[in-house]
């Protein structure tokens, strides 16, 4: 899995995805065309059910598409073996799930440290780095707390910290500010934007939160399983 130096991080062309529910087929993606650059924060916006989460799950290698192509840093992840896919994601991709997906028996610090441990870092060093990033998220007093004792917004920040900690080249976020108040949401997006700009990482953010639109370099507007339009202006995005 030799890496290539590319200015384009993600290339999706004619991507189609259909779900089958009994005898009914539902087409979630209808020939999606989308490129994402290194160092870019791209937001995916559109009504519920338009295919946003399906698209980012394909990009992150969690779902397979039916046809078309999707390349991440020059690799067709769908063609990897299960083990190759796990290794590729562990090294290159951070994913913030809408449902957080925190491990209930691990503390906040332990949850955040998991990607580092998977990548071979010694547990103590991983925990120290986890505590540092949690402090950036305003959670320095919650490092030893279990998820059940955290608010929804605090759990979301832990999930975001976990996605960032292993310095992935691509960070994929599904509604990262949905459980955050406006001020905290602005803070977190500011941190993520700085990471993208400073280190040429790519961020894809699915959102319904128009308050964070100004952080985007581009906003891709989805409708009925397709990219309807891509805009660079906050004002253009809220018109659609």
ABEGO torsion letter per residue (X at the ends): XBBBBBABABBBBGBBBBBBBEABBBBABBGBBBBBBBGBBBBBBEBBGAGAAAAAAAAAGABBBABEBBBBGGBBAAABBAAAAAAAAAAABBBBBAAGGBBAABBAAAAAAAAAAAAGBBAAAAAAAAAAAAAAAGAAAAAABBAAABBAAAAAAAAAAAAAAAGBABBBBBGAAAABBAAAAAAAAAAAAAAAAAAGBBBBBBBABAAAAAABABBBBBBGGBBABBBABAAAAAAX
